[in-house]
Structures are given as structure tokens and as C-alpha cells.
């Protein structure tokens, strides 16, 4: 879900699904992370926003110790030179089975270049 309040977008729980809603990457963290970031891009595009307008991300990860390096690498690649604040939390489970990562974000539409 995404809520717009003025120039702020609050984006909750992006998951690893394709455009038809099919879950992608069962048991494989990297494809789930990449697909989830791609889904965040689709929300940004819908609202005419860009990655450099993301001011905060929250990344929930099952098995964080096993996946931390991958999270750090893919998050850094996604953000490029822009560095939003980021909270990465290890969790024992997510709402849907087989999900290893969920990403939320706060976006300021009046920020960035």
C-alpha cells in the first residue's frame, strides 16, 4: 500500500511479485531482493518519483545474518550515489510464507535533483 500525504509518499511492504502477482524467487534471496526493489521502482514511477527522492528505507529480512552482505550490496547499487537513511532488521518471519525480504520507503516528491 502507498499513502500520499502532501509531498510525502509512505510505501509499505513491497514484496517479490511479478506484474501478474506471482511470487518470484522461492528460497532464493537475491532474486527476491532484486524483484522487490523493482517493485519499489514501479511505485515510484506511478507517482512520478525518482530514486533520489527516497529519504528512508526499511528492509525486513528473514535470516539477516545469512543475507546481510547481499542486502547491503543490492541496496547500495539500487541507491547509487544517493544515500537515504536505512533501517535493516532481521525478522523471524514475514506475513506470507517463503518471503525472505520486504521493503518499505518514505519518499519526498519535492526532494532531489
C-alpha distances in whole Angstrom, upper triangle without the diagonal:
4,7,10,13,16,16,14,10,8,6,5,7,8,11,14,14,16,15,16,14,17,17,19,21,22,24,24,22,23,22,18,18,19,17,14,15,15,12,11,14,12,9,12,15,13,13,16,16,18,18,20,18,16,18,16,15,14,15,16,19,21,25,24,28,28,25,26,28,25,22,24,26,23,21,24,24,21,21,25,27,24,23,20,20,19,19,20,20,22,20,22,20,16,14,15,19,20,17,19,16,12,12,10,11,12,14,16,17,21,21,23,26
4,7,10,13,13,10,7,6,4,6,9,10,13,16,16,18,17,19,17,20,20,21,24,25,27,26,24,24,23,20,19,20,18,15,15,15,12,10,13,12,8,10,13,11,10,13,13,15,16,18,15,13,15,14,14,14,16,17,20,23,26,25,29,29,26,26,28,26,23,24,26,23,20,23,23,20,20,23,25,22,21,18,19,18,19,20,21,23,22,25,22,19,18,19,22,23,20,21,18,14,12,9,9,10,10,13,13,17,18,20,23
4,6,10,11,8,6,5,7,9,12,13,17,20,20,21,20,22,20,24,23,25,27,29,30,30,27,28,27,24,22,23,21,18,18,19,16,14,16,15,11,12,15,12,11,14,14,16,17,19,15,14,15,15,15,16,18,20,23,26,29,28,31,32,29,29,31,29,25,27,28,25,23,25,26,22,22,25,26,23,22,19,19,19,20,22,22,25,24,27,25,21,20,22,25,26,23,24,21,17,15,12,11,10,10,12,13,16,17,20,23
4,6,7,6,5,6,9,12,15,16,19,22,22,23,22,24,23,26,26,27,30,31,33,32,30,29,29,26,24,25,23,20,19,20,17,15,16,15,12,12,14,12,9,12,12,15,16,17,14,13,14,15,16,17,20,22,25,28,32,30,34,34,31,30,32,30,27,28,29,26,24,25,26,23,22,25,25,22,22,19,19,20,21,23,25,27,27,30,28,25,24,25,29,30,26,27,23,20,17,14,12,10,9,10,10,13,15,17,20
4,6,5,6,8,11,14,18,19,23,26,26,27,26,28,27,30,30,31,33,34,36,35,32,32,32,29,27,28,26,23,22,23,21,18,19,19,15,15,17,15,12,15,14,17,18,19,15,15,15,16,17,19,22,24,27,30,33,32,35,36,33,32,34,32,29,29,31,29,25,27,28,25,23,26,27,23,23,19,20,21,22,24,26,29,29,31,30,27,26,28,31,32,29,29,26,22,19,16,14,11,10,10,10,12,14,18,21
4,6,8,11,14,17,21,21,25,28,28,29,27,30,29,32,32,33,35,37,39,37,35,34,33,31,29,29,28,25,24,24,22,19,20,20,16,15,17,16,12,14,13,16,18,18,14,15,15,17,19,21,24,26,30,33,36,34,37,39,35,34,35,34,30,31,32,30,27,28,29,25,24,26,26,23,23,20,21,22,24,27,28,31,32,35,33,30,29,31,35,35,32,32,28,25,22,18,16,12,11,9,9,10,13,16,19
4,7,10,13,16,20,20,24,27,27,28,26,29,28,31,31,32,34,36,37,36,33,32,31,29,27,27,26,23,22,22,20,17,17,18,15,13,15,14,10,11,10,13,15,14,11,12,12,14,17,19,22,25,28,32,35,32,36,37,33,32,33,31,28,28,29,27,24,25,26,22,20,23,23,19,19,17,18,20,22,25,27,30,31,34,32,29,29,31,34,34,31,31,27,24,20,17,14,10,8,6,5,6,9,12,15
4,7,10,13,16,17,21,24,24,26,25,27,26,29,28,29,31,33,34,33,30,29,29,26,24,24,24,21,19,20,18,15,16,16,13,12,14,14,11,12,10,13,14,14,10,10,10,11,13,16,19,21,25,28,31,29,32,33,30,28,30,29,25,25,27,24,21,22,24,20,18,21,21,18,18,14,15,17,18,21,23,26,27,30,29,26,26,27,31,31,27,27,24,20,17,13,10,7,6,5,6,8,10,13,16
4,6,10,13,13,17,20,21,22,21,24,22,25,25,25,27,29,31,29,27,26,25,23,21,21,20,17,16,17,15,12,13,13,10,9,12,11,9,11,9,12,12,13,10,9,10,11,12,14,17,19,22,25,28,27,30,31,28,26,28,26,23,23,25,22,19,21,22,18,17,20,21,18,17,14,15,16,17,20,21,24,24,27,26,23,22,24,27,28,24,24,20,17,14,10,8,6,5,6,8,11,12,14,17
4,6,10,11,15,18,19,21,21,23,21,24,23,24,25,27,28,27,24,24,24,21,19,20,19,16,15,17,14,11,14,14,11,11,14,13,12,14,12,14,14,15,12,10,10,10,10,11,14,16,19,22,25,24,27,28,25,24,26,25,21,22,24,21,18,21,22,18,17,21,22,18,18,14,14,14,15,17,18,21,21,24,22,19,19,21,24,25,21,21,18,14,11,8,6,5,7,9,11,14,14,17,20
4,7,8,11,15,16,17,17,20,18,20,19,20,22,23,25,24,21,21,21,18,16,17,16,12,12,13,11,8,11,11,8,9,13,12,11,14,12,13,13,15,13,10,12,10,9,10,12,14,17,20,23,22,25,26,23,22,24,22,19,20,22,19,16,19,20,16,16,20,21,18,17,14,15,14,14,16,17,19,19,22,20,17,17,18,21,21,18,18,15,11,8,5,5,6,8,11,13,16,16,18,21
4,6,9,13,14,17,17,19,16,19,17,18,20,21,22,22,19,20,20,16,15,17,15,12,12,14,11,10,13,13,10,12,16,15,15,17,16,17,16,18,16,13,14,12,10,9,10,11,14,17,20,19,23,24,21,21,23,21,18,20,22,19,17,20,21,18,18,22,23,20,19,16,16,14,14,14,15,17,16,19,16,13,13,14,18,18,15,16,12,9,7,4,7,9,11,15,16,20,20,21,24
4,6,10,12,15,16,17,14,16,14,15,17,17,19,18,16,17,17,13,12,14,13,9,11,13,10,9,13,13,11,14,17,16,17,19,18,18,17,19,18,15,16,13,11,9,9,9,12,14,17,17,21,21,18,19,21,19,16,18,20,17,16,19,20,17,18,22,24,21,20,17,17,15,14,13,13,15,14,16,13,10,10,11,14,15,11,12,9,5,5,5,9,12,14,18,19,23,22,23,26
4,7,9,11,12,14,12,13,12,13,14,16,17,17,14,15,14,11,10,11,9,6,8,9,6,6,10,10,9,12,14,14,15,18,16,16,15,18,17,14,16,14,11,10,10,10,12,15,18,17,21,21,18,18,20,17,15,17,18,15,14,18,18,15,16,20,22,20,19,17,17,15,15,14,15,16,16,18,15,12,12,12,15,14,11,12,9,6,5,6,9,12,14,18,19,22,22,22,25
4,6,9,11,13,10,10,8,9,11,12,14,13,12,13,11,8,8,10,8,5,8,10,7,9,12,12,12,15,17,17,18,20,19,19,17,21,20,17,19,17,14,12,11,10,11,13,16,16,20,19,16,17,19,16,14,17,18,15,15,18,18,16,18,21,24,22,21,20,20,17,17,15,15,16,15,16,13,10,11,10,12,11,8,9,7,5,7,9,12,16,18,21,22,26,25,25,28
4,7,10,11,9,8,6,5,7,9,12,11,10,10,8,5,7,8,5,5,8,9,7,10,12,12,13,16,17,18,20,22,21,20,18,22,22,19,22,20,16,15,13,13,12,14,16,17,20,18,16,17,19,15,14,17,18,14,15,18,18,15,18,21,24,23,23,21,22,19,19,17,17,17,17,18,15,12,13,11,12,10,8,9,8,8,10,13,15,19,20,24,25,28,27,27,29
4,7,8,5,5,4,5,9,11,14,13,13,13,10,8,11,10,7,7,10,9,8,11,13,12,13,16,17,17,19,21,21,21,20,23,23,21,24,22,19,18,16,16,16,17,20,20,24,22,19,21,22,19,18,21,21,17,18,21,20,18,21,23,27,25,25,24,25,22,22,21,21,21,20,21,17,15,14,12,13,12,10,12,11,11,12,15,17,20,21,25,25,29,28,28,30
4,5,5,5,7,7,10,13,16,15,15,15,11,10,12,11,7,9,11,9,8,12,13,11,13,16,16,16,19,20,20,20,20,24,24,22,25,24,21,21,19,19,19,20,23,23,26,25,22,24,24,21,20,23,22,18,19,22,21,18,21,24,27,26,26,25,27,24,25,23,24,24,23,24,21,18,18,15,16,15,14,16,15,14,15,17,19,22,22,26,25,29,29,28,30
4,5,7,10,10,14,16,20,19,19,18,15,14,15,14,10,11,13,10,9,12,12,10,12,15,14,13,17,19,19,20,20,24,23,22,25,24,22,22,21,22,22,23,26,27,30,28,25,27,27,24,23,25,25,21,21,24,23,20,22,25,28,27,28,26,28,26,27,26,26,27,26,27,24,21,20,18,19,18,17,19,18,16,17,18,20,22,22,25,24,28,28,28,29
4,6,9,11,15,16,20,20,20,20,17,15,18,17,13,14,16,14,12,15,16,13,15,18,18,17,20,22,23,23,24,27,27,26,29,27,25,25,23,23,24,24,27,28,31,29,27,29,30,26,25,28,27,24,24,28,26,23,26,28,32,30,31,30,31,29,29,28,28,28,27,27,24,21,20,17,18,18,17,20,19,18,19,20,22,25,25,28,27,31,31,31,33
4,6,9,13,14,17,18,18,18,15,13,16,15,12,12,15,13,11,14,16,13,14,18,18,17,20,22,23,23,23,27,26,24,27,25,23,22,20,20,20,21,24,25,28,27,24,26,28,24,23,26,26,22,23,26,25,22,25,28,31,29,30,28,29,26,26,25,25,25,23,24,20,17,16,13,15,15,14,16,16,15,16,18,20,23,24,27,27,31,31,31,33
4,6,10,11,14,15,16,17,13,12,15,15,11,12,16,14,12,16,17,16,17,20,20,20,23,25,25,25,25,28,28,26,29,27,24,23,21,20,20,20,23,24,27,25,23,25,26,23,22,26,25,22,23,26,25,23,26,28,32,31,30,29,30,27,27,25,25,24,23,23,20,17,16,13,13,12,12,15,15,15,17,19,22,25,26,30,30,33,33,33,35
4,7,7,11,12,12,14,11,9,12,13,9,10,14,13,12,15,17,16,17,20,21,21,24,26,25,25,24,27,27,25,27,25,22,20,18,17,16,16,19,20,23,21,19,22,23,20,19,23,22,19,20,24,23,21,24,27,30,29,29,27,28,25,24,22,22,21,20,20,16,14,13,10,10,9,9,11,12,13,15,18,21,24,25,29,29,33,32,32,34
4,6,9,9,10,10,7,6,10,10,7,9,12,12,11,15,16,16,18,20,21,21,24,26,25,24,23,26,27,24,27,25,21,20,17,17,16,16,18,19,22,19,17,20,20,17,17,20,20,17,18,22,20,19,22,24,28,27,27,26,27,24,24,21,21,21,20,20,17,15,16,13,12,10,9,11,11,13,15,18,21,24,25,29,29,33,32,31,33
4,6,5,7,8,5,5,9,10,8,10,13,13,14,16,18,18,20,22,23,24,27,28,27,26,24,27,28,25,27,25,21,20,17,16,14,14,15,17,19,16,14,17,18,15,15,19,18,15,17,21,19,19,22,24,28,27,27,26,27,23,23,20,20,19,18,19,16,15,16,13,12,9,9,9,11,13,15,19,22,25,27,30,31,34,33,32,34
4,6,8,10,9,8,11,13,12,13,16,17,16,19,21,21,23,25,26,27,29,31,30,29,27,30,30,28,30,27,23,21,18,16,14,13,14,16,19,16,15,18,19,16,17,20,20,18,20,23,23,22,25,27,31,30,29,28,28,25,24,21,20,18,17,17,14,14,15,12,9,6,7,9,11,14,17,20,23,27,29,32,34,37,36,35,37
4,6,9,9,9,12,14,13,14,17,18,19,21,23,24,25,27,28,29,31,33,31,30,28,31,31,28,30,27,23,21,18,16,13,11,11,14,16,13,12,16,17,14,15,19,19,17,19,23,22,22,25,27,30,30,29,28,28,24,23,20,19,16,16,15,13,14,16,13,10,7,8,8,11,14,17,21,24,28,30,34,35,38,36,36,38
4,6,6,7,9,11,11,13,15,16,17,19,21,22,23,25,26,28,30,31,29,28,25,28,29,26,28,25,22,20,16,15,12,12,12,13,15,12,10,14,14,11,13,16,16,14,17,19,19,19,22,24,27,27,26,26,26,23,22,18,18,16,17,17,15,15,17,15,13,9,9,8,10,14,16,20,23,26,28,32,33,36,34,33,35
4,6,5,6,9,10,10,12,14,15,17,19,20,21,23,24,26,28,29,27,25,22,25,26,23,24,22,18,17,13,12,9,9,10,10,12,10,7,10,11,8,9,13,13,11,13,16,16,16,19,21,24,24,23,22,22,19,18,15,15,14,14,15,14,14,16,15,13,10,9,6,8,11,13,17,20,23,25,29,30,33,31,30,32
4,5,5,6,9,10,11,12,14,15,17,19,20,21,23,25,26,27,25,23,20,23,24,22,23,21,18,17,14,14,12,12,13,13,14,11,9,11,11,7,8,11,10,8,11,14,13,13,16,18,21,21,21,21,22,19,18,16,17,16,17,18,17,17,19,18,17,13,12,10,10,12,14,17,19,23,24,27,29,32,29,28,30
4,5,5,6,8,10,10,12,14,15,16,19,20,21,23,25,25,24,22,20,23,24,22,24,22,19,18,15,15,14,14,15,16,17,15,12,14,14,11,11,14,13,11,13,16,14,14,17,19,23,23,22,22,23,20,21,18,19,18,19,20,18,17,19,17,16,13,11,10,10,13,14,17,19,23,24,27,28,31,30,28,30
4,6,5,6,9,10,10,12,14,15,17,19,20,21,23,24,23,21,19,22,23,20,22,20,16,15,12,12,11,12,13,14,16,14,11,14,15,11,11,14,14,11,13,16,15,14,17,19,23,22,22,21,22,18,18,16,16,16,16,17,15,13,15,13,13,10,8,7,7,9,11,14,17,21,22,26,27,30,28,27,29
4,6,5,6,9,10,11,13,14,16,17,19,20,22,23,20,19,16,19,20,17,19,17,13,13,10,11,10,12,13,12,15,13,10,11,12,9,7,11,11,8,9,12,12,11,14,16,19,19,18,17,18,15,15,13,14,14,15,17,16,14,16,15,15,13,10,8,6,8,9,12,14,18,19,23,24,27,25,24,26
4,5,5,6,9,10,11,13,15,15,17,19,21,21,19,17,15,18,19,17,20,18,15,15,13,14,13,15,17,16,18,16,13,14,14,10,10,12,11,7,9,12,10,9,13,15,18,18,18,18,19,17,18,16,18,18,19,21,19,17,19,18,18,15,13,12,10,11,11,14,15,19,19,23,23,26,25,23,25
4,5,5,6,9,10,11,13,14,15,17,19,20,18,17,15,19,20,18,20,19,16,16,14,15,14,16,18,18,20,19,15,17,17,14,13,15,15,11,12,15,14,12,15,17,21,20,20,20,21,19,19,17,19,19,19,21,19,16,18,16,16,14,12,12,10,10,11,14,15,19,19,23,23,26,25,24,26
4,5,5,6,9,10,11,13,14,16,17,19,17,16,14,17,18,15,18,16,12,12,10,11,12,14,17,16,19,18,15,16,17,13,11,14,14,11,11,14,14,11,14,17,20,19,18,17,18,16,16,15,16,17,17,19,16,14,15,14,15,14,10,10,8,7,7,10,12,15,16,20,21,24,23,22,24
4,5,5,6,9,10,11,12,14,16,16,14,13,11,14,15,12,15,14,11,12,10,13,13,16,18,17,20,19,15,16,16,13,11,13,12,9,8,11,11,7,10,13,16,15,15,14,16,14,15,14,16,18,19,21,19,17,18,18,19,17,14,13,10,9,8,10,11,14,14,18,18,22,20,19,21
4,5,5,6,9,10,11,13,15,15,14,13,11,15,16,14,17,17,14,15,14,16,17,19,21,20,23,22,18,19,19,16,14,16,15,11,11,14,12,9,12,14,18,17,18,17,19,17,19,18,20,21,22,24,22,19,20,19,20,18,16,15,13,12,11,13,13,16,16,19,19,22,21,20,21
4,5,5,7,9,10,11,13,14,13,13,12,16,16,14,17,16,14,14,14,15,16,19,21,21,24,23,20,20,21,18,16,18,18,14,14,16,15,12,14,17,20,19,19,18,19,18,19,18,20,21,21,23,20,17,18,17,19,17,14,15,12,11,10,11,12,14,15,18,18,21,21,20,22
4,5,5,6,9,10,11,12,11,10,9,13,12,10,13,13,10,12,12,14,16,19,22,20,24,23,19,19,20,17,15,17,17,13,12,15,14,10,12,15,18,16,16,14,16,15,16,16,18,20,20,23,21,18,18,18,20,19,16,16,13,10,8,8,8,11,11,14,15,18,17,17,19
4,5,5,6,9,10,10,9,8,8,11,12,11,14,14,13,15,15,18,19,22,24,23,26,25,22,21,22,19,17,18,17,14,13,15,13,10,11,14,16,15,16,15,17,17,19,19,21,23,24,26,24,21,22,21,24,22,19,19,16,14,12,12,11,13,12,14,14,17,16,16,17
4,5,5,6,9,10,10,10,11,14,14,13,17,17,15,17,17,19,21,24,26,25,28,28,24,24,25,22,20,21,21,17,16,18,17,13,15,17,20,18,20,18,20,20,21,21,23,25,25,28,25,22,22,21,23,22,19,20,17,15,13,13,13,14,13,16,15,18,18,18,20
4,5,5,7,9,8,10,11,14,12,12,15,15,14,15,16,18,21,23,26,25,29,28,25,25,25,23,20,22,22,18,17,19,18,15,15,18,21,18,19,17,19,18,20,20,22,24,24,27,24,21,21,20,23,23,20,20,17,14,12,11,10,12,10,13,12,16,17,17,19
4,5,5,6,5,6,7,10,9,9,13,13,13,16,17,20,22,25,28,26,29,29,25,25,25,23,20,21,21,18,16,17,17,13,13,16,18,15,16,15,17,17,19,21,23,25,26,29,26,23,23,24,26,25,22,22,19,16,13,12,10,11,8,11,10,13,13,13,15
4,5,5,6,7,9,12,12,12,16,17,17,19,20,23,25,28,30,29,32,31,28,27,28,25,23,23,23,20,18,20,18,15,15,17,19,17,19,18,21,21,23,24,26,28,29,31,29,26,26,25,28,27,24,24,21,19,16,15,14,14,12,13,12,15,15,15,16
4,6,8,10,13,15,14,14,18,18,18,20,21,23,26,28,31,30,33,33,29,29,30,27,25,26,26,22,21,23,22,18,18,21,23,20,22,20,22,22,24,25,27,29,29,32,29,26,25,25,28,27,24,25,22,19,17,16,15,15,13,14,12,16,17,17,18
4,5,9,12,14,11,12,15,17,17,19,21,24,26,29,32,31,34,34,30,30,30,28,25,26,26,23,21,23,22,18,18,20,22,19,20,18,21,21,23,25,27,29,30,32,30,27,26,26,29,29,26,27,23,20,17,15,13,13,10,11,9,12,14,15,16
4,7,10,12,10,12,15,17,18,21,23,25,28,31,34,32,35,35,31,30,31,28,26,26,26,23,21,22,21,17,17,19,20,18,20,18,21,22,24,26,28,31,32,34,32,29,29,29,32,31,28,28,25,22,19,17,15,14,11,11,8,11,12,13,13
4,7,8,7,9,12,14,15,18,20,23,25,29,31,29,32,32,28,27,28,25,23,23,23,20,18,19,18,15,14,16,17,14,16,14,17,18,21,23,25,28,29,32,30,27,28,28,31,30,26,26,23,20,17,15,12,11,8,8,6,9,9,10,11
4,5,5,7,11,13,14,17,19,22,24,28,30,27,30,30,26,25,25,23,20,20,20,17,15,15,15,11,10,12,13,11,13,12,16,17,20,21,24,27,28,31,30,27,28,28,31,29,26,25,22,20,16,15,12,12,9,9,8,10,9,8,9
4,5,6,9,11,11,14,16,19,21,25,26,24,27,27,23,21,21,19,17,16,16,14,11,12,11,8,7,9,10,8,10,9,13,14,17,18,21,24,25,29,28,25,26,27,29,27,24,23,19,17,14,13,10,11,8,10,10,12,10,9,10
4,6,8,11,12,16,17,21,23,27,28,26,28,28,25,23,22,21,19,17,17,16,13,12,13,10,7,9,9,6,8,8,12,14,17,19,22,25,27,31,30,28,29,30,32,30,27,25,22,20,16,15,12,11,9,9,10,11,8,5,7
4,6,9,11,15,17,21,23,27,29,26,29,30,26,24,24,23,20,19,20,18,15,15,16,13,10,12,12,9,10,9,12,14,17,19,22,25,27,30,29,27,28,29,31,30,27,26,22,20,16,14,10,9,6,5,6,8,5,5,8
4,6,7,11,13,17,20,23,25,23,25,26,23,21,21,20,17,16,17,16,12,13,14,11,9,12,12,9,9,6,9,10,13,15,18,22,23,27,26,23,24,26,28,27,23,22,18,16,12,10,7,6,4,6,8,10,8,9,12
4,7,11,14,17,20,24,25,23,25,26,23,21,22,21,18,17,18,17,13,14,16,13,11,13,13,9,8,5,6,9,12,14,17,21,23,26,26,24,25,27,29,29,25,23,20,17,13,11,8,6,6,7,10,11,8,9,13
4,7,10,13,16,20,22,19,22,23,20,18,19,19,15,15,17,16,12,13,15,13,11,14,14,11,9,5,5,6,8,11,14,17,19,23,22,20,22,24,26,25,22,20,16,14,11,8,5,5,7,9,13,14,12,13,17
4,6,10,13,17,18,16,19,20,17,15,17,16,12,12,15,13,9,12,14,12,10,14,15,12,10,7,6,5,6,8,11,14,16,19,19,17,19,20,22,22,18,16,13,10,7,6,4,6,9,12,15,17,15,16,19
4,7,10,13,16,13,16,18,15,14,16,15,11,12,15,14,11,14,16,14,13,17,18,16,13,10,9,6,5,6,8,11,12,16,15,14,16,18,20,19,15,14,10,8,6,5,6,9,12,15,18,20,19,19,23
4,6,10,12,10,13,14,12,11,13,12,8,10,13,12,9,13,15,13,13,17,19,17,14,12,11,8,6,5,6,9,10,13,13,12,14,15,17,16,12,10,7,6,5,7,9,12,15,18,21,23,21,22,25
4,7,10,8,12,13,11,11,14,13,10,12,15,14,12,16,18,16,17,20,22,21,18,16,14,11,8,6,5,6,6,10,9,8,11,13,14,13,10,8,6,5,6,9,12,15,18,21,24,27,25,25,28
4,6,5,9,10,8,8,12,11,9,12,14,13,13,16,18,17,18,21,23,22,20,18,17,13,11,7,6,5,6,8,8,8,12,13,13,12,9,6,5,7,9,12,15,18,21,25,27,30,28,28,31
4,6,9,9,8,10,13,13,11,14,17,16,16,19,21,20,22,24,27,26,23,22,20,17,14,11,9,6,5,6,6,7,11,12,11,10,8,5,6,9,12,15,18,22,25,28,31,33,32,31,34
4,6,5,6,8,12,12,11,14,16,16,17,19,21,21,23,25,27,27,24,23,22,18,15,12,10,6,7,7,9,11,15,15,14,12,11,8,9,12,15,18,21,24,27,30,33,36,33,33,36
4,5,5,5,9,10,9,11,13,14,14,16,18,19,20,22,24,23,21,20,18,15,12,9,7,5,8,9,11,13,16,17,16,15,13,9,9,12,14,16,19,22,25,28,31,33,31,30,33
4,6,6,8,10,10,12,14,15,16,18,20,21,22,23,25,25,22,22,20,17,15,11,10,8,11,12,14,16,20,20,19,17,16,12,13,16,17,20,22,25,28,31,34,36,33,32,35
4,6,8,9,10,12,13,14,16,18,19,20,22,23,26,26,23,23,22,19,17,13,13,10,12,13,14,16,20,20,18,15,15,11,12,16,17,21,23,26,29,32,34,37,34,33,35
4,6,5,6,9,10,11,12,14,15,16,18,20,22,22,20,20,19,16,15,11,11,10,12,13,14,15,19,18,17,15,13,9,10,13,14,18,20,23,25,29,31,33,31,30,32
4,5,5,6,9,10,10,12,14,15,16,18,20,20,17,18,16,13,12,9,10,9,12,15,16,17,20,21,20,18,16,12,11,14,14,17,18,22,24,27,29,31,29,28,30
4,5,5,6,9,10,11,12,14,15,16,18,19,17,18,17,15,14,12,13,13,16,18,19,20,23,23,23,20,18,14,14,16,16,19,20,23,25,28,30,32,29,27,29
4,5,5,6,8,10,11,12,14,15,18,18,17,18,18,15,15,12,14,13,16,18,18,18,22,21,21,18,16,12,11,14,14,17,19,22,23,26,28,31,28,26,28
4,6,5,6,8,10,10,12,14,16,16,14,15,14,11,11,9,11,11,14,17,17,16,20,20,20,17,14,11,9,11,11,14,15,18,20,23,25,27,25,24,26
4,6,5,6,9,10,11,12,14,14,12,13,13,10,11,9,12,13,16,19,20,20,23,23,23,21,18,15,13,14,13,15,16,18,20,23,25,27,24,22,24
4,6,5,6,9,10,11,13,14,13,15,15,13,15,13,16,16,19,22,22,22,25,25,25,22,19,16,14,16,15,17,18,20,21,24,26,27,24,22,24
4,5,5,6,9,10,13,13,13,14,15,13,14,13,15,16,19,21,21,20,23,22,23,20,17,14,12,14,12,15,15,18,19,22,23,25,23,21,22
4,5,5,6,8,11,11,10,10,11,9,11,10,14,15,18,21,21,19,22,22,23,21,18,15,12,13,10,12,12,15,16,19,20,22,20,18,20
4,5,5,6,8,9,8,10,12,11,13,13,16,18,21,24,24,23,26,26,27,24,21,19,16,16,14,16,15,17,17,19,21,22,19,17,19
4,6,5,9,10,10,13,15,14,16,16,19,21,23,26,26,24,27,26,27,24,22,19,17,17,15,17,16,18,18,20,21,23,20,18,19
4,6,9,9,10,11,13,13,15,15,18,20,22,25,24,23,25,24,25,23,20,18,15,15,13,14,13,15,15,17,18,20,18,16,17
4,6,5,6,8,11,11,14,15,18,21,23,26,26,24,26,26,28,26,22,20,17,17,13,14,12,14,13,15,16,18,15,12,14
4,5,8,10,13,14,17,18,21,23,26,29,29,27,30,30,31,29,25,23,20,20,17,18,16,17,16,17,18,19,16,13,14
4,6,10,13,14,18,19,23,25,28,31,31,30,32,33,34,32,28,26,23,23,19,20,17,18,16,17,18,18,15,12,12
4,6,10,12,15,17,21,24,26,30,30,28,30,31,32,31,27,25,22,21,17,17,14,14,13,13,15,15,12,9,10
4,7,8,12,14,18,21,23,27,27,26,28,29,31,29,26,23,20,19,16,15,13,13,13,14,16,16,13,11,13
4,6,10,12,16,19,22,25,25,24,26,27,29,28,24,22,18,17,13,12,9,9,10,11,14,15,11,11,14
4,7,10,13,17,19,23,23,22,24,26,28,27,23,21,18,16,13,12,10,10,11,13,16,17,14,14,17
4,6,10,13,16,19,20,19,21,23,25,24,20,18,14,13,10,10,9,10,12,15,18,20,17,17,20
4,6,10,12,16,17,16,19,21,22,22,18,16,13,12,10,10,10,12,15,17,21,22,20,20,24
4,7,10,13,14,14,17,19,20,19,16,13,10,10,9,11,12,14,17,20,23,25,23,23,26
4,6,10,11,12,15,17,18,17,14,12,10,10,10,12,14,16,20,23,26,28,26,26,29
4,7,9,10,14,16,16,15,13,10,9,11,12,14,17,20,23,26,29,31,29,30,33
4,5,7,11,13,13,13,11,9,9,10,12,14,18,20,24,27,30,33,31,31,34
4,7,10,12,11,12,11,10,11,13,15,17,21,24,27,31,33,36,34,35,38
4,7,8,8,9,8,8,9,10,14,16,20,23,26,29,32,35,34,34,37
4,6,7,8,6,7,8,8,11,13,17,20,23,27,29,32,31,32,35
4,7,9,8,10,11,10,13,14,18,21,24,27,29,32,32,33,36
4,7,6,9,10,10,14,16,19,23,25,29,30,34,33,34,37
4,5,9,11,12,16,18,22,25,28,32,33,37,36,36,39
4,6,9,11,15,18,22,25,28,32,33,36,35,35,38
4,6,8,11,14,18,22,24,28,29,33,32,32,34
4,7,10,14,17,21,23,27,29,32,31,30,33
4,7,10,14,17,20,23,25,28,27,27,29
4,7,10,14,17,20,22,25,24,24,27
4,7,11,13,17,19,22,20,21,24
4,7,10,14,16,19,18,19,22
4,6,10,12,15,14,15,18
4,7,10,12,11,13,17
4,6,9,8,10,13
4,5,5,8,12
4,6,8,11
4,7,9
4,7
4
